[in-house]
């Protein structure tokens, strides 16, 4: 791996970790064709954002959605990766991140910031009283 791509992978991992730790419910890495991650504590539910079921986190940490084939056709499963630690995430996601085109890889940090912003704005709107939402100018 080139030095420039190695730096881009490191920046991407930092951005992913930051987005997960700041409460972004689901992080989509690499655009629509990329992969989905979430951070949950043990016992929390993982409600798939695309409506593919609700799962329970049997351990705490970062989870990744994988495609699976079953008797009902193609579906998805959430599997635990491990702790939300920069070194661990670098090793766990290294192959996927290195396989991305450099342009996509360099777009991950701003994309993570945007996804975090959207999640915070959605949470803020949900906390606003209904009266305020109805009468805002």
N, C-alpha and C positions, 0 to 999 in steps of 0.2 A: 504494500500500500504506500502511495506517495505521501510525503510529509504534509502536503497541503490537504489531502483527503483525510489524513489522520487527525489533523487539527479540526476539520469540519465534523468528523465523527465525535470528537470530544465536545465540541460546542453543541452538537445535536443532543448528546446524552445529558449535558447540563441543562439544556432547555426542557427536555422531556421530564427530567427529575423535578425541576422547578415547577412545571405545570401540574404535575401530579401532586406535589406537596402543597400547592396553593389551592387545592380543592376542585380542580377541574374533574368532573365526574368521569369522563372518558376522553382519552387523547388518541386522535387518529394520526398516525405517523406515516408520512409519505403520500398523502392525498388519498383519493378514493380507492386506489389500488393498493394502498399500504396496509398497515396492521393497526389493531386497536388495543390500547392498554388502559388499565384502571388501577387505582390504589384503594385497597379496602382493608379494614380491620377484621379480625376473626369474628365470624358470625354475621357480618353485614351482607346484605343482598347485593347481587350484581344483576341489575335489570338491564338486559341487553338493549342498547339504544335502537336497534333495528327490529325489535320485537321477536327475537329468537328465543325467548324464555327468560326465566328468573333463576339465578343460581345463588348458592350460599358460599361465602368465603370460608373454607374450612381452616384456613390459616391467614395470618395477616401478611400483607406485602403487595407486590405488583402482580397483576394478572394480565394474561394475554389471551385474546380470542383466536382460536384455531378453527379452521374449516374441518368438518368431519362428515363421513358418509355413514348412514345408518339405514335401518329398515324403512324409515319414513322419507328417505332421500338425503340430499345434502343439507347439513345443518351446521351449527357452530357449538363449540365447547369452550369454556373459560378454564384456563390452566394457570396454576400459580407458577410464577417465575422465581420469586425470591424477594429479598428486602429492597426498599427504595434507596439504594446506596449507589453512588456514582460508579465506583469500581465494579460492583456487581452488574449494574445495567450495561456498562461498557462491554463486559464479557458476554452477557446474555444477548445483547442486540447487535454485536459487532458484525456478524455475518450478514444480517439483513441490511444494516446501514452501509456496509462496504459495497454491497451489491447495487445500491441505488446510484443513479447518475449523480454526478457532482452538483449539478444545478438543483436537483431535488433535495439533496443532502444539505446544501447551503440555505435552502428555503425553510428548513425545519425550525430553527430558532425563532424567526418572526412568526411562523405559523403557530408555534406553541404559545407565544405571547398573545396572539389573536384569539386562540381557543380559550385561554385563561380569561381574557377580557370578556369574551362572550358569556362564559359561565358565570363570572362575577356579576355582569349586567343582568342576566336572567335571574340570579338569586336575589339581586337588589329589587328587581321588579316584583318578584313574588312576595317580598317582605313589605312592600308599600301597601298601605290600607286601600281598600277598594274605593273609598270616597275620594282619595287623592288622585287615583288613576282616572276616575270618571270626570273630575272637574279640572284637570290640568289644562293650562292654556295652550 
